[in-house]
Amino acid sequence: MDRKGLSKIKRAEFLARLDALERLILEQEARIATRHARGWDAKESERRLELLRESHRLYQSALMHLLGADFGAAADDA
């Protein structure tokens, strides 16, 4: 496989990981909403949500740094 093909695979993998983090964030938000609706303590769930959001921000920032303008193009292709 040539370098360009490998680069496309890496971009696709990175975007899939970002999508997975986004899915986890949405699931965690739903858990928090359920806990609040039932009057339960949601501090641990909220803490986990913040960690997931921070991981997403850091991962996205790293991808922007590594892929530069290609990251935006890869997001459009996905």
PyMOL commands that set and color helices and strands:
alter all, ss='L'
color gray80, all
select helices_A, chain A and resi 3-37+43-67+69-77
alter helices_A, ss='H'
color red, helices_A
deselect
rebuild
show_as cartoon
